[in-house]
Amino acid sequence: MKQLQPVRPYNGKTSWRTFKLYFERVAKINSWVTEQEKVQALALALEPPATDLLRDFEDGSPTAWNDLWSTIEKRFGSVDEARTAQRSFDNHKQLDSESLQEF
């Protein structure tokens, strides 16, 4: 009998995109084929404050899988944006031809 791989918890403090890629790998390894199986496993992997997303969530909906990821993206997408902006700022160097205003 195949032993299921546990899904590490997600609380929204890290990139939701990275977590989605990770979750999809675990789902494949665990042979979660239906979207309903994946929705249930994803819901169990959420920790506060991410669990707040489940409060009004309809997990029986035919679009539940996409709806849940869309909700996660809307709620935690800014984590990725802020990190990307900070990285871009940190890596940017003033060019010799750039004025201070352009920089």
C-alpha positions in Angstrom: 0.0 0.0 0.0 1.3 3.4 -1.0 1.9 5.9 1.8 0.5 9.4 1.2 2.9 12.3 1.3 1.7 15.0 3.8 1.2 18.5 2.5 3.1 21.1 4.4 0.8 23.8 5.8 0.2 27.1 4.1 -0.7 30.3 6.0 -0.2 33.0 3.4 3.1 34.3 4.6 5.0 32.8 1.7 4.4 32.9 -2.1 1.1 31.3 -3.0 2.5 30.5 -6.5 5.4 28.5 -5.0 2.9 26.7 -2.7 0.6 25.9 -5.6 3.5 24.3 -7.6 4.5 22.3 -4.5 0.9 21.3 -3.8 0.4 20.1 -7.4 3.5 17.9 -7.1 2.3 16.4 -3.9 -1.2 15.8 -5.4 0.4 14.0 -8.3 2.5 11.8 -6.0 -0.5 11.1 -3.9 -2.6 10.3 -7.0 -5.3 12.9 -6.2 -7.0 12.9 -9.5 -10.3 14.6 -9.0 -10.6 18.3 -8.3 -12.8 17.4 -5.3 -9.9 15.4 -3.7 -7.5 18.2 -4.3 -9.9 20.8 -2.9 -10.3 18.8 0.3 -6.5 18.2 0.7 -5.8 21.9 0.0 -8.4 23.0 2.6 -6.8 20.8 5.2 -3.4 22.3 4.4 -4.5 25.8 5.2 -3.5 27.4 8.5 -4.6 30.7 10.0 -5.0 33.3 8.6 -5.4 31.4 5.3 -8.2 29.3 6.9 -10.3 32.5 6.9 -10.8 31.9 3.2 -12.8 28.8 3.9 -15.5 30.7 5.9 -17.8 31.3 3.0 -16.2 28.9 0.5 -18.5 26.4 -1.2 -16.3 23.3 -1.6 -19.1 21.3 -3.4 -19.2 23.7 -6.4 -18.1 22.3 -9.7 -15.6 25.2 -10.0 -14.3 24.9 -6.4 -10.7 24.0 -7.4 -10.2 27.1 -9.5 -12.3 29.2 -7.1 -10.1 28.3 -4.1 -6.9 29.1 -5.9 -8.4 32.3 -7.2 -9.4 33.3 -3.7 -5.9 32.5 -2.4 -4.3 34.6 -5.2 -6.6 37.6 -4.4 -5.9 37.4 -0.7 -2.2 36.6 -0.7 -1.0 37.8 -4.1 0.4 41.0 -2.6 3.0 38.9 -0.7 4.6 38.0 -4.0 4.3 41.5 -5.4 5.9 43.1 -2.4 8.8 40.7 -2.4 9.3 41.1 -6.2 9.3 44.9 -5.9 11.8 44.8 -3.0 14.1 42.5 -4.9 13.9 44.7 -8.0 14.7 47.8 -5.9 17.6 46.1 -4.1 19.1 44.9 -7.4 18.8 48.2 -9.3 22.0 50.2 -9.6 22.2 53.8 -10.9 23.7 53.9 -14.4 26.4 56.4 -15.2 24.1 58.0 -17.8 21.1 58.2 -15.3 20.4 61.3 -13.4 19.2 61.0 -9.8 15.6 61.7 -10.9 15.7 59.0 -13.5 17.2 56.5 -11.1 
